[in-house]
Amino acid sequence: MLKGFRDFIARGNMVEMAVAFVMGSAVTAIVTSLVDSVINPLIAAIFSMPDMDKVWNVTVNGSVVRFGSFVGAIINFLIIALVVYFCIVVPMNKLAEMSSRKKEEGKEELSDEEKQTQLLAEIKSLLSAQGQGTSGAGQAA
């Protein structure tokens, strides 16, 4: 029972998922700090407000609707999406492209070897047809 659990935890997918979760948390902390410390104050300065939460607030029947907080969340999402795209998606696409290129080059080399094998087989059959046989070709090689 414990061996099965240990195998489950040690499985590559589980470890990769745990690493991705930890890295995602770290990136979220960095991006949240960037938004809270740099971008929100800049946007708040544009609207002459000390905090993004106080921008575009509307009071309806005593309730405050904070559009500034919502805009801040959208900005936060867009920044996270940009970071993920440029730091993860683009490099992974380049890596996959390089890998597929290497596979295609490997296939071309394999087809060249097959062509050489066919050519040698044709030469051998021609020599056999002329009566020289393979022993003469083997001695010449």
Phi and psi in radians as a Rosetta constraint file:
Dihedral C 1 N 2 CA 2 C 2 CIRCULARHARMONIC -1.231 0.35
Dihedral N 2 CA 2 C 2 N 3 CIRCULARHARMONIC -0.561 0.35
Dihedral C 2 N 3 CA 3 C 3 CIRCULARHARMONIC -1.108 0.35
Dihedral N 3 CA 3 C 3 N 4 CIRCULARHARMONIC -0.737 0.35
Dihedral C 3 N 4 CA 4 C 4 CIRCULARHARMONIC -1.084 0.35
Dihedral N 4 CA 4 C 4 N 5 CIRCULARHARMONIC -0.715 0.35
Dihedral C 4 N 5 CA 5 C 5 CIRCULARHARMONIC -1.140 0.35
Dihedral N 5 CA 5 C 5 N 6 CIRCULARHARMONIC -0.739 0.35
Dihedral C 5 N 6 CA 6 C 6 CIRCULARHARMONIC -1.090 0.35
Dihedral N 6 CA 6 C 6 N 7 CIRCULARHARMONIC -0.737 0.35
Dihedral C 6 N 7 CA 7 C 7 CIRCULARHARMONIC -1.107 0.35
Dihedral N 7 CA 7 C 7 N 8 CIRCULARHARMONIC -0.673 0.35
Dihedral C 7 N 8 CA 8 C 8 CIRCULARHARMONIC -1.108 0.35
Dihedral N 8 CA 8 C 8 N 9 CIRCULARHARMONIC -0.797 0.35
Dihedral C 8 N 9 CA 9 C 9 CIRCULARHARMONIC -1.196 0.35
Dihedral N 9 CA 9 C 9 N 10 CIRCULARHARMONIC -0.659 0.35
Dihedral C 9 N 10 CA 10 C 10 CIRCULARHARMONIC -1.399 0.35
Dihedral N 10 CA 10 C 10 N 11 CIRCULARHARMONIC -0.130 0.35
Dihedral C 10 N 11 CA 11 C 11 CIRCULARHARMONIC -1.018 0.35
Dihedral N 11 CA 11 C 11 N 12 CIRCULARHARMONIC 2.504 0.35
Dihedral C 11 N 12 CA 12 C 12 CIRCULARHARMONIC -0.997 0.35
Dihedral N 12 CA 12 C 12 N 13 CIRCULARHARMONIC -0.726 0.35
Dihedral C 12 N 13 CA 13 C 13 CIRCULARHARMONIC -1.110 0.35
Dihedral N 13 CA 13 C 13 N 14 CIRCULARHARMONIC -0.702 0.35
Dihedral C 13 N 14 CA 14 C 14 CIRCULARHARMONIC -1.168 0.35
Dihedral N 14 CA 14 C 14 N 15 CIRCULARHARMONIC -0.742 0.35
Dihedral C 14 N 15 CA 15 C 15 CIRCULARHARMONIC -1.148 0.35
Dihedral N 15 CA 15 C 15 N 16 CIRCULARHARMONIC -0.766 0.35
Dihedral C 15 N 16 CA 16 C 16 CIRCULARHARMONIC -1.079 0.35
Dihedral N 16 CA 16 C 16 N 17 CIRCULARHARMONIC -0.696 0.35
Dihedral C 16 N 17 CA 17 C 17 CIRCULARHARMONIC -1.142 0.35
Dihedral N 17 CA 17 C 17 N 18 CIRCULARHARMONIC -0.708 0.35
Dihedral C 17 N 18 CA 18 C 18 CIRCULARHARMONIC -1.125 0.35
Dihedral N 18 CA 18 C 18 N 19 CIRCULARHARMONIC -0.747 0.35
Dihedral C 18 N 19 CA 19 C 19 CIRCULARHARMONIC -1.107 0.35
Dihedral N 19 CA 19 C 19 N 20 CIRCULARHARMONIC -0.749 0.35
Dihedral C 19 N 20 CA 20 C 20 CIRCULARHARMONIC -1.088 0.35
Dihedral N 20 CA 20 C 20 N 21 CIRCULARHARMONIC -0.682 0.35
Dihedral C 20 N 21 CA 21 C 21 CIRCULARHARMONIC -1.120 0.35
Dihedral N 21 CA 21 C 21 N 22 CIRCULARHARMONIC -0.798 0.35
Dihedral C 21 N 22 CA 22 C 22 CIRCULARHARMONIC -1.117 0.35
Dihedral N 22 CA 22 C 22 N 23 CIRCULARHARMONIC -0.764 0.35
Dihedral C 22 N 23 CA 23 C 23 CIRCULARHARMONIC -1.158 0.35
Dihedral N 23 CA 23 C 23 N 24 CIRCULARHARMONIC -0.659 0.35
Dihedral C 23 N 24 CA 24 C 24 CIRCULARHARMONIC -1.096 0.35
Dihedral N 24 CA 24 C 24 N 25 CIRCULARHARMONIC -0.694 0.35
Dihedral C 24 N 25 CA 25 C 25 CIRCULARHARMONIC -1.120 0.35
Dihedral N 25 CA 25 C 25 N 26 CIRCULARHARMONIC -0.720 0.35
Dihedral C 25 N 26 CA 26 C 26 CIRCULARHARMONIC -1.140 0.35
Dihedral N 26 CA 26 C 26 N 27 CIRCULARHARMONIC -0.755 0.35
Dihedral C 26 N 27 CA 27 C 27 CIRCULARHARMONIC -1.142 0.35
Dihedral N 27 CA 27 C 27 N 28 CIRCULARHARMONIC -0.677 0.35
Dihedral C 27 N 28 CA 28 C 28 CIRCULARHARMONIC -1.075 0.35
Dihedral N 28 CA 28 C 28 N 29 CIRCULARHARMONIC -0.733 0.35
Dihedral C 28 N 29 CA 29 C 29 CIRCULARHARMONIC -1.096 0.35
Dihedral N 29 CA 29 C 29 N 30 CIRCULARHARMONIC -0.721 0.35
Dihedral C 29 N 30 CA 30 C 30 CIRCULARHARMONIC -1.154 0.35
Dihedral N 30 CA 30 C 30 N 31 CIRCULARHARMONIC -0.818 0.35
Dihedral C 30 N 31 CA 31 C 31 CIRCULARHARMONIC -1.164 0.35
Dihedral N 31 CA 31 C 31 N 32 CIRCULARHARMONIC -0.702 0.35
Dihedral C 31 N 32 CA 32 C 32 CIRCULARHARMONIC -1.082 0.35
Dihedral N 32 CA 32 C 32 N 33 CIRCULARHARMONIC -0.719 0.35
Dihedral C 32 N 33 CA 33 C 33 CIRCULARHARMONIC -1.114 0.35
Dihedral N 33 CA 33 C 33 N 34 CIRCULARHARMONIC -0.721 0.35
Dihedral C 33 N 34 CA 34 C 34 CIRCULARHARMONIC -1.064 0.35
Dihedral N 34 CA 34 C 34 N 35 CIRCULARHARMONIC -0.798 0.35
Dihedral C 34 N 35 CA 35 C 35 CIRCULARHARMONIC -1.159 0.35
Dihedral N 35 CA 35 C 35 N 36 CIRCULARHARMONIC -0.835 0.35
Dihedral C 35 N 36 CA 36 C 36 CIRCULARHARMONIC -1.209 0.35
Dihedral N 36 CA 36 C 36 N 37 CIRCULARHARMONIC -0.626 0.35
Dihedral C 36 N 37 CA 37 C 37 CIRCULARHARMONIC -1.615 0.35
Dihedral N 37 CA 37 C 37 N 38 CIRCULARHARMONIC -0.463 0.35
Dihedral C 37 N 38 CA 38 C 38 CIRCULARHARMONIC -2.053 0.35
Dihedral N 38 CA 38 C 38 N 39 CIRCULARHARMONIC -0.978 0.35
Dihedral C 38 N 39 CA 39 C 39 CIRCULARHARMONIC -1.285 0.35
Dihedral N 39 CA 39 C 39 N 40 CIRCULARHARMONIC -0.844 0.35
Dihedral C 39 N 40 CA 40 C 40 CIRCULARHARMONIC -1.035 0.35
Dihedral N 40 CA 40 C 40 N 41 CIRCULARHARMONIC -0.776 0.35
Dihedral C 40 N 41 CA 41 C 41 CIRCULARHARMONIC -1.084 0.35
Dihedral N 41 CA 41 C 41 N 42 CIRCULARHARMONIC -0.618 0.35
Dihedral C 41 N 42 CA 42 C 42 CIRCULARHARMONIC -1.147 0.35
Dihedral N 42 CA 42 C 42 N 43 CIRCULARHARMONIC -0.769 0.35
Dihedral C 42 N 43 CA 43 C 43 CIRCULARHARMONIC -1.150 0.35
Dihedral N 43 CA 43 C 43 N 44 CIRCULARHARMONIC -0.717 0.35
Dihedral C 43 N 44 CA 44 C 44 CIRCULARHARMONIC -1.120 0.35
Dihedral N 44 CA 44 C 44 N 45 CIRCULARHARMONIC -0.607 0.35
Dihedral C 44 N 45 CA 45 C 45 CIRCULARHARMONIC -1.170 0.35
Dihedral N 45 CA 45 C 45 N 46 CIRCULARHARMONIC -0.613 0.35
Dihedral C 45 N 46 CA 46 C 46 CIRCULARHARMONIC -1.087 0.35
Dihedral N 46 CA 46 C 46 N 47 CIRCULARHARMONIC -0.680 0.35
Dihedral C 46 N 47 CA 47 C 47 CIRCULARHARMONIC -1.655 0.35
Dihedral N 47 CA 47 C 47 N 48 CIRCULARHARMONIC 0.174 0.35
Dihedral C 47 N 48 CA 48 C 48 CIRCULARHARMONIC 0.978 0.35
Dihedral N 48 CA 48 C 48 N 49 CIRCULARHARMONIC 0.742 0.35
Dihedral C 48 N 49 CA 49 C 49 CIRCULARHARMONIC -2.133 0.35
Dihedral N 49 CA 49 C 49 N 50 CIRCULARHARMONIC 2.527 0.35
Dihedral C 49 N 50 CA 50 C 50 CIRCULARHARMONIC -1.291 0.35
Dihedral N 50 CA 50 C 50 N 51 CIRCULARHARMONIC -0.312 0.35
Dihedral C 50 N 51 CA 51 C 51 CIRCULARHARMONIC -2.550 0.35
Dihedral N 51 CA 51 C 51 N 52 CIRCULARHARMONIC 2.520 0.35
Dihedral C 51 N 52 CA 52 C 52 CIRCULARHARMONIC -1.096 0.35
Dihedral N 52 CA 52 C 52 N 53 CIRCULARHARMONIC -0.521 0.35
Dihedral C 52 N 53 CA 53 C 53 CIRCULARHARMONIC -1.126 0.35
Dihedral N 53 CA 53 C 53 N 54 CIRCULARHARMONIC -0.321 0.35
Dihedral C 53 N 54 CA 54 C 54 CIRCULARHARMONIC -1.722 0.35
Dihedral N 54 CA 54 C 54 N 55 CIRCULARHARMONIC 0.044 0.35
Dihedral C 54 N 55 CA 55 C 55 CIRCULARHARMONIC -1.536 0.35
Dihedral N 55 CA 55 C 55 N 56 CIRCULARHARMONIC 2.377 0.35
Dihedral C 55 N 56 CA 56 C 56 CIRCULARHARMONIC 1.014 0.35
Dihedral N 56 CA 56 C 56 N 57 CIRCULARHARMONIC 0.738 0.35
Dihedral C 56 N 57 CA 57 C 57 CIRCULARHARMONIC -1.511 0.35
Dihedral N 57 CA 57 C 57 N 58 CIRCULARHARMONIC 2.408 0.35
Dihedral C 57 N 58 CA 58 C 58 CIRCULARHARMONIC -2.193 0.35
Dihedral N 58 CA 58 C 58 N 59 CIRCULARHARMONIC 2.287 0.35
Dihedral C 58 N 59 CA 59 C 59 CIRCULARHARMONIC -1.737 0.35
Dihedral N 59 CA 59 C 59 N 60 CIRCULARHARMONIC 2.149 0.35
Dihedral C 59 N 60 CA 60 C 60 CIRCULARHARMONIC -2.196 0.35
Dihedral N 60 CA 60 C 60 N 61 CIRCULARHARMONIC 1.993 0.35
Dihedral C 60 N 61 CA 61 C 61 CIRCULARHARMONIC 0.874 0.35
Dihedral N 61 CA 61 C 61 N 62 CIRCULARHARMONIC 0.739 0.35
Dihedral C 61 N 62 CA 62 C 62 CIRCULARHARMONIC 1.493 0.35
Dihedral N 62 CA 62 C 62 N 63 CIRCULARHARMONIC -0.155 0.35
Dihedral C 62 N 63 CA 63 C 63 CIRCULARHARMONIC -1.696 0.35
Dihedral N 63 CA 63 C 63 N 64 CIRCULARHARMONIC 2.448 0.35
Dihedral C 63 N 64 CA 64 C 64 CIRCULARHARMONIC -1.754 0.35
Dihedral N 64 CA 64 C 64 N 65 CIRCULARHARMONIC 2.137 0.35
Dihedral C 64 N 65 CA 65 C 65 CIRCULARHARMONIC -1.718 0.35
Dihedral N 65 CA 65 C 65 N 66 CIRCULARHARMONIC 2.071 0.35
Dihedral C 65 N 66 CA 66 C 66 CIRCULARHARMONIC -1.752 0.35
Dihedral N 66 CA 66 C 66 N 67 CIRCULARHARMONIC 1.565 0.35
Dihedral C 66 N 67 CA 67 C 67 CIRCULARHARMONIC -1.226 0.35
Dihedral N 67 CA 67 C 67 N 68 CIRCULARHARMONIC -0.500 0.35
Dihedral C 67 N 68 CA 68 C 68 CIRCULARHARMONIC -1.079 0.35
Dihedral N 68 CA 68 C 68 N 69 CIRCULARHARMONIC -0.699 0.35
Dihedral C 68 N 69 CA 69 C 69 CIRCULARHARMONIC -1.120 0.35
Dihedral N 69 CA 69 C 69 N 70 CIRCULARHARMONIC -0.703 0.35
Dihedral C 69 N 70 CA 70 C 70 CIRCULARHARMONIC -1.136 0.35
Dihedral N 70 CA 70 C 70 N 71 CIRCULARHARMONIC -0.773 0.35
Dihedral C 70 N 71 CA 71 C 71 CIRCULARHARMONIC -1.076 0.35
Dihedral N 71 CA 71 C 71 N 72 CIRCULARHARMONIC -0.692 0.35
Dihedral C 71 N 72 CA 72 C 72 CIRCULARHARMONIC -1.077 0.35
Dihedral N 72 CA 72 C 72 N 73 CIRCULARHARMONIC -0.699 0.35
Dihedral C 72 N 73 CA 73 C 73 CIRCULARHARMONIC -1.152 0.35
Dihedral N 73 CA 73 C 73 N 74 CIRCULARHARMONIC -0.671 0.35
Dihedral C 73 N 74 CA 74 C 74 CIRCULARHARMONIC -1.137 0.35
Dihedral N 74 CA 74 C 74 N 75 CIRCULARHARMONIC -0.769 0.35
Dihedral C 74 N 75 CA 75 C 75 CIRCULARHARMONIC -1.074 0.35
Dihedral N 75 CA 75 C 75 N 76 CIRCULARHARMONIC -0.746 0.35
Dihedral C 75 N 76 CA 76 C 76 CIRCULARHARMONIC -1.027 0.35
Dihedral N 76 CA 76 C 76 N 77 CIRCULARHARMONIC -0.817 0.35
Dihedral C 76 N 77 CA 77 C 77 CIRCULARHARMONIC -1.053 0.35
Dihedral N 77 CA 77 C 77 N 78 CIRCULARHARMONIC -0.796 0.35
Dihedral C 77 N 78 CA 78 C 78 CIRCULARHARMONIC -1.110 0.35
Dihedral N 78 CA 78 C 78 N 79 CIRCULARHARMONIC -0.681 0.35
Dihedral C 78 N 79 CA 79 C 79 CIRCULARHARMONIC -1.162 0.35
Dihedral N 79 CA 79 C 79 N 80 CIRCULARHARMONIC -0.753 0.35
Dihedral C 79 N 80 CA 80 C 80 CIRCULARHARMONIC -1.067 0.35
Dihedral N 80 CA 80 C 80 N 81 CIRCULARHARMONIC -0.748 0.35
Dihedral C 80 N 81 CA 81 C 81 CIRCULARHARMONIC -1.088 0.35
Dihedral N 81 CA 81 C 81 N 82 CIRCULARHARMONIC -0.715 0.35
Dihedral C 81 N 82 CA 82 C 82 CIRCULARHARMONIC -1.117 0.35
Dihedral N 82 CA 82 C 82 N 83 CIRCULARHARMONIC -0.770 0.35
Dihedral C 82 N 83 CA 83 C 83 CIRCULARHARMONIC -1.088 0.35
Dihedral N 83 CA 83 C 83 N 84 CIRCULARHARMONIC -0.809 0.35
Dihedral C 83 N 84 CA 84 C 84 CIRCULARHARMONIC -1.090 0.35
Dihedral N 84 CA 84 C 84 N 85 CIRCULARHARMONIC -0.749 0.35
Dihedral C 84 N 85 CA 85 C 85 CIRCULARHARMONIC -1.118 0.35
Dihedral N 85 CA 85 C 85 N 86 CIRCULARHARMONIC -0.906 0.35
Dihedral C 85 N 86 CA 86 C 86 CIRCULARHARMONIC -1.366 0.35
Dihedral N 86 CA 86 C 86 N 87 CIRCULARHARMONIC -0.449 0.35
Dihedral C 86 N 87 CA 87 C 87 CIRCULARHARMONIC -1.713 0.35
Dihedral N 87 CA 87 C 87 N 88 CIRCULARHARMONIC -0.326 0.35
Dihedral C 87 N 88 CA 88 C 88 CIRCULARHARMONIC -2.133 0.35
Dihedral N 88 CA 88 C 88 N 89 CIRCULARHARMONIC -0.960 0.35
Dihedral C 88 N 89 CA 89 C 89 CIRCULARHARMONIC -1.166 0.35
Dihedral N 89 CA 89 C 89 N 90 CIRCULARHARMONIC -0.865 0.35
Dihedral C 89 N 90 CA 90 C 90 CIRCULARHARMONIC -1.077 0.35
Dihedral N 90 CA 90 C 90 N 91 CIRCULARHARMONIC -0.858 0.35
Dihedral C 90 N 91 CA 91 C 91 CIRCULARHARMONIC -1.074 0.35
Dihedral N 91 CA 91 C 91 N 92 CIRCULARHARMONIC -0.665 0.35
Dihedral C 91 N 92 CA 92 C 92 CIRCULARHARMONIC -1.164 0.35
Dihedral N 92 CA 92 C 92 N 93 CIRCULARHARMONIC -0.651 0.35
Dihedral C 92 N 93 CA 93 C 93 CIRCULARHARMONIC -1.129 0.35
Dihedral N 93 CA 93 C 93 N 94 CIRCULARHARMONIC -0.720 0.35
Dihedral C 93 N 94 CA 94 C 94 CIRCULARHARMONIC -1.116 0.35
Dihedral N 94 CA 94 C 94 N 95 CIRCULARHARMONIC -0.733 0.35
Dihedral C 94 N 95 CA 95 C 95 CIRCULARHARMONIC -1.103 0.35
Dihedral N 95 CA 95 C 95 N 96 CIRCULARHARMONIC -0.762 0.35
Dihedral C 95 N 96 CA 96 C 96 CIRCULARHARMONIC -1.129 0.35
Dihedral N 96 CA 96 C 96 N 97 CIRCULARHARMONIC -0.676 0.35
Dihedral C 96 N 97 CA 97 C 97 CIRCULARHARMONIC -1.126 0.35
Dihedral N 97 CA 97 C 97 N 98 CIRCULARHARMONIC -0.766 0.35
Dihedral C 97 N 98 CA 98 C 98 CIRCULARHARMONIC -1.119 0.35
Dihedral N 98 CA 98 C 98 N 99 CIRCULARHARMONIC -0.689 0.35
Dihedral C 98 N 99 CA 99 C 99 CIRCULARHARMONIC -1.133 0.35
Dihedral N 99 CA 99 C 99 N 100 CIRCULARHARMONIC -0.756 0.35
Dihedral C 99 N 100 CA 100 C 100 CIRCULARHARMONIC -1.181 0.35
Dihedral N 100 CA 100 C 100 N 101 CIRCULARHARMONIC -0.605 0.35
Dihedral C 100 N 101 CA 101 C 101 CIRCULARHARMONIC -1.104 0.35
Dihedral N 101 CA 101 C 101 N 102 CIRCULARHARMONIC -0.736 0.35
Dihedral C 101 N 102 CA 102 C 102 CIRCULARHARMONIC -1.134 0.35
Dihedral N 102 CA 102 C 102 N 103 CIRCULARHARMONIC -0.678 0.35
Dihedral C 102 N 103 CA 103 C 103 CIRCULARHARMONIC -1.125 0.35
Dihedral N 103 CA 103 C 103 N 104 CIRCULARHARMONIC -0.726 0.35
Dihedral C 103 N 104 CA 104 C 104 CIRCULARHARMONIC -1.134 0.35
Dihedral N 104 CA 104 C 104 N 105 CIRCULARHARMONIC -0.696 0.35
Dihedral C 104 N 105 CA 105 C 105 CIRCULARHARMONIC -1.118 0.35
Dihedral N 105 CA 105 C 105 N 106 CIRCULARHARMONIC -0.675 0.35
Dihedral C 105 N 106 CA 106 C 106 CIRCULARHARMONIC -1.101 0.35
Dihedral N 106 CA 106 C 106 N 107 CIRCULARHARMONIC -0.676 0.35
Dihedral C 106 N 107 CA 107 C 107 CIRCULARHARMONIC -1.160 0.35
Dihedral N 107 CA 107 C 107 N 108 CIRCULARHARMONIC -0.689 0.35
Dihedral C 107 N 108 CA 108 C 108 CIRCULARHARMONIC -1.121 0.35
Dihedral N 108 CA 108 C 108 N 109 CIRCULARHARMONIC -0.725 0.35
Dihedral C 108 N 109 CA 109 C 109 CIRCULARHARMONIC -1.119 0.35
Dihedral N 109 CA 109 C 109 N 110 CIRCULARHARMONIC -0.704 0.35
Dihedral C 109 N 110 CA 110 C 110 CIRCULARHARMONIC -1.105 0.35
Dihedral N 110 CA 110 C 110 N 111 CIRCULARHARMONIC -0.722 0.35
Dihedral C 110 N 111 CA 111 C 111 CIRCULARHARMONIC -1.179 0.35
Dihedral N 111 CA 111 C 111 N 112 CIRCULARHARMONIC -0.597 0.35
Dihedral C 111 N 112 CA 112 C 112 CIRCULARHARMONIC -1.124 0.35
Dihedral N 112 CA 112 C 112 N 113 CIRCULARHARMONIC -0.722 0.35
Dihedral C 112 N 113 CA 113 C 113 CIRCULARHARMONIC -1.108 0.35
Dihedral N 113 CA 113 C 113 N 114 CIRCULARHARMONIC -0.715 0.35
Dihedral C 113 N 114 CA 114 C 114 CIRCULARHARMONIC -1.095 0.35
Dihedral N 114 CA 114 C 114 N 115 CIRCULARHARMONIC -0.698 0.35
Dihedral C 114 N 115 CA 115 C 115 CIRCULARHARMONIC -1.113 0.35
Dihedral N 115 CA 115 C 115 N 116 CIRCULARHARMONIC -0.723 0.35
Dihedral C 115 N 116 CA 116 C 116 CIRCULARHARMONIC -1.115 0.35
Dihedral N 116 CA 116 C 116 N 117 CIRCULARHARMONIC -0.717 0.35
Dihedral C 116 N 117 CA 117 C 117 CIRCULARHARMONIC -1.088 0.35
Dihedral N 117 CA 117 C 117 N 118 CIRCULARHARMONIC -0.744 0.35
Dihedral C 117 N 118 CA 118 C 118 CIRCULARHARMONIC -1.103 0.35
Dihedral N 118 CA 118 C 118 N 119 CIRCULARHARMONIC -0.752 0.35
Dihedral C 118 N 119 CA 119 C 119 CIRCULARHARMONIC -1.105 0.35
Dihedral N 119 CA 119 C 119 N 120 CIRCULARHARMONIC -0.752 0.35
Dihedral C 119 N 120 CA 120 C 120 CIRCULARHARMONIC -1.116 0.35
Dihedral N 120 CA 120 C 120 N 121 CIRCULARHARMONIC -0.679 0.35
Dihedral C 120 N 121 CA 121 C 121 CIRCULARHARMONIC -1.114 0.35
Dihedral N 121 CA 121 C 121 N 122 CIRCULARHARMONIC -0.688 0.35
Dihedral C 121 N 122 CA 122 C 122 CIRCULARHARMONIC -1.145 0.35
Dihedral N 122 CA 122 C 122 N 123 CIRCULARHARMONIC -0.726 0.35
Dihedral C 122 N 123 CA 123 C 123 CIRCULARHARMONIC -1.088 0.35
Dihedral N 123 CA 123 C 123 N 124 CIRCULARHARMONIC -0.756 0.35
Dihedral C 123 N 124 CA 124 C 124 CIRCULARHARMONIC -1.063 0.35
Dihedral N 124 CA 124 C 124 N 125 CIRCULARHARMONIC -0.789 0.35
Dihedral C 124 N 125 CA 125 C 125 CIRCULARHARMONIC -1.165 0.35
Dihedral N 125 CA 125 C 125 N 126 CIRCULARHARMONIC -0.632 0.35
Dihedral C 125 N 126 CA 126 C 126 CIRCULARHARMONIC -1.141 0.35
Dihedral N 126 CA 126 C 126 N 127 CIRCULARHARMONIC -0.737 0.35
Dihedral C 126 N 127 CA 127 C 127 CIRCULARHARMONIC -1.133 0.35
Dihedral N 127 CA 127 C 127 N 128 CIRCULARHARMONIC -0.684 0.35
Dihedral C 127 N 128 CA 128 C 128 CIRCULARHARMONIC -1.113 0.35
Dihedral N 128 CA 128 C 128 N 129 CIRCULARHARMONIC -0.672 0.35
Dihedral C 128 N 129 CA 129 C 129 CIRCULARHARMONIC -1.180 0.35
Dihedral N 129 CA 129 C 129 N 130 CIRCULARHARMONIC -0.528 0.35
Dihedral C 129 N 130 CA 130 C 130 CIRCULARHARMONIC -1.442 0.35
Dihedral N 130 CA 130 C 130 N 131 CIRCULARHARMONIC -0.131 0.35
Dihedral C 130 N 131 CA 131 C 131 CIRCULARHARMONIC 1.645 0.35
Dihedral N 131 CA 131 C 131 N 132 CIRCULARHARMONIC 0.056 0.35
Dihedral C 131 N 132 CA 132 C 132 CIRCULARHARMONIC -1.425 0.35
Dihedral N 132 CA 132 C 132 N 133 CIRCULARHARMONIC -0.506 0.35
Dihedral C 132 N 133 CA 133 C 133 CIRCULARHARMONIC 1.304 0.35
Dihedral N 133 CA 133 C 133 N 134 CIRCULARHARMONIC 3.068 0.35
Dihedral C 133 N 134 CA 134 C 134 CIRCULARHARMONIC -1.433 0.35
Dihedral N 134 CA 134 C 134 N 135 CIRCULARHARMONIC -0.363 0.35
Dihedral C 134 N 135 CA 135 C 135 CIRCULARHARMONIC -1.166 0.35
Dihedral N 135 CA 135 C 135 N 136 CIRCULARHARMONIC -0.646 0.35
Dihedral C 135 N 136 CA 136 C 136 CIRCULARHARMONIC -1.185 0.35
Dihedral N 136 CA 136 C 136 N 137 CIRCULARHARMONIC -0.638 0.35
Dihedral C 136 N 137 CA 137 C 137 CIRCULARHARMONIC -1.236 0.35
Dihedral N 137 CA 137 C 137 N 138 CIRCULARHARMONIC -0.612 0.35
Dihedral C 137 N 138 CA 138 C 138 CIRCULARHARMONIC -1.204 0.35
Dihedral N 138 CA 138 C 138 N 139 CIRCULARHARMONIC -0.616 0.35
Dihedral C 138 N 139 CA 139 C 139 CIRCULARHARMONIC -1.259 0.35
Dihedral N 139 CA 139 C 139 N 140 CIRCULARHARMONIC -0.582 0.35
Dihedral C 139 N 140 CA 140 C 140 CIRCULARHARMONIC -1.231 0.35
Dihedral N 140 CA 140 C 140 N 141 CIRCULARHARMONIC -0.548 0.35
